[in-house]
Amino acid sequence: MASFSTGSYEKARNIAAESDYTAITEILGRGCRISKPTDAERQYNKRFASPVVNGFITDEDEEEEKNKKIDNCTKLVCRIGENGADFMKNVFTLIYDDKFAAENTWMGKKNKLNLSELKFNKTVREVIQSKFPDLTSSDFTRKAGEWFWLGAQRYKRRSNKLTPAPETEMNSIQLIILKKYNC
């Protein structure tokens, strides 16, 4: 091992302390390049350093944890639905468009396509009834028919929201813009 004189060792330590590198070997030419963390990095690391002992779990912490779990379950139930009928409505909303629902019926009445006999819908029915055994076949048929029956209303409501204003309002708005900008 190479021996250093006390002066050169102290000099190397001082240079290392002032440099951007932490390793003395960099200064001595051994090629170790570890940069010093800046003050901001040190503060950041201190802030997010995980403690060795996380502390004791109190009853309040357990209550908060239970409340978080209940909130998450509530969100999941809202997304899926409390029962089979709600779940079926959410699934149909994801699969079918309101325009498609307006143009077709579940049972195929009024010369429209009978959607209940499609293999895809039979599979959807089987999956939903396996998840929710209390949803009977007649309940499923009734709720599915209702969802498709109300599809026309949903489609009309949505198309009314998307239609432009009548021409009289459009003309008055155009006149206001023309007057304001002197066009």
Backbone hydrogen bonds, N-H to C=O, Kabsch-Sander energy under -0.5 kcal/mol:
donor,donor_aa,acceptor,acceptor_aa,energy
9,Y,5,S,-2.2
10,E,6,T,-2.1
11,K,7,G,-2.3
12,A,8,S,-2.4
13,R,9,Y,-2.2
14,N,10,E,-2.4
15,I,11,K,-2.3
16,A,12,A,-2.4
17,A,13,R,-2.2
18,E,14,N,-1.5
19,S,15,I,-1.4
22,T,34,I,-2.5
23,A,34,I,-0.6
26,E,23,A,-0.7
27,I,23,A,-0.7
28,L,24,I,-1.9
29,G,26,E,-1.0
30,R,25,T,-3.4
31,G,25,T,-0.5
33,R,31,G,-0.7
34,I,32,C,-0.8
35,S,33,R,-0.6
36,K,20,D,-2.9
42,R,38,T,-2.4
43,Q,39,D,-2.4
44,Y,40,A,-2.4
45,N,41,E,-2.7
46,K,42,R,-2.4
47,R,43,Q,-2.1
48,F,44,Y,-1.8
49,A,45,N,-0.6
49,A,46,K,-0.5
54,N,52,V,-0.6
58,T,56,F,-0.6
62,E,58,T,-1.8
63,E,59,D,-2.2
64,E,60,E,-2.5
65,E,61,D,-2.4
66,K,62,E,-2.4
67,N,63,E,-2.6
68,K,64,E,-2.4
69,K,65,E,-2.2
70,I,66,K,-2.5
71,D,67,N,-2.5
72,N,68,K,-2.4
73,C,69,K,-2.3
74,T,70,I,-2.4
75,K,71,D,-2.3
76,L,72,N,-2.1
77,V,73,C,-2.6
78,C,74,T,-2.3
79,R,75,K,-1.9
80,I,76,L,-3.0
81,G,77,V,-2.9
87,F,83,N,-2.1
88,M,84,G,-2.5
89,K,85,A,-2.2
90,N,86,D,-2.2
91,V,87,F,-2.4
92,F,88,M,-2.8
93,T,89,K,-2.1
94,L,90,N,-1.6
95,I,91,V,-2.1
96,Y,92,F,-3.0
101,A,97,D,-2.2
102,A,98,D,-2.0
103,E,99,K,-1.6
104,N,100,F,-1.0
105,T,113,L,-1.2
108,G,113,L,-0.5
112,K,109,K,-0.8
115,L,105,T,-1.7
115,L,113,L,-1.0
116,S,106,W,-2.0
117,E,114,N,-0.6
118,L,115,L,-1.0
122,K,118,L,-2.1
123,T,119,K,-2.2
124,V,120,F,-2.2
125,R,121,N,-2.4
126,E,122,K,-2.4
127,V,123,T,-2.4
128,I,124,V,-2.5
129,Q,125,R,-2.7
130,S,126,E,-1.8
131,K,127,V,-1.9
132,F,128,I,-2.5
135,L,132,F,-1.7
136,T,134,D,-0.8
140,F,136,T,-2.3
141,T,137,S,-2.4
142,R,138,S,-2.4
143,K,139,D,-2.8
144,A,140,F,-2.8
145,G,141,T,-2.5
146,E,142,R,-2.1
147,W,143,K,-2.3
148,F,144,A,-2.3
149,W,145,G,-2.3
150,L,146,E,-2.3
151,G,148,F,-0.6
152,A,148,F,-0.5
152,A,149,W,-0.7
154,R,150,L,-2.3
155,Y,151,G,-2.5
156,K,152,A,-2.4
157,R,153,Q,-2.6
158,R,154,R,-2.3
159,S,155,Y,-2.6
160,N,156,K,-2.3
161,K,157,R,-1.5
162,L,158,R,-1.3
163,T,159,S,-0.8
170,M,166,P,-2.3
171,N,167,E,-3.2
172,S,168,T,-2.1
173,I,169,E,-2.4
174,Q,170,M,-2.5
175,L,171,N,-2.5
176,I,172,S,-2.0
177,I,173,I,-2.1
178,L,174,Q,-2.6
179,K,175,L,-2.6
180,K,176,I,-2.3
181,Y,177,I,-2.2
182,N,178,L,-0.7
183,C,178,L,-1.6
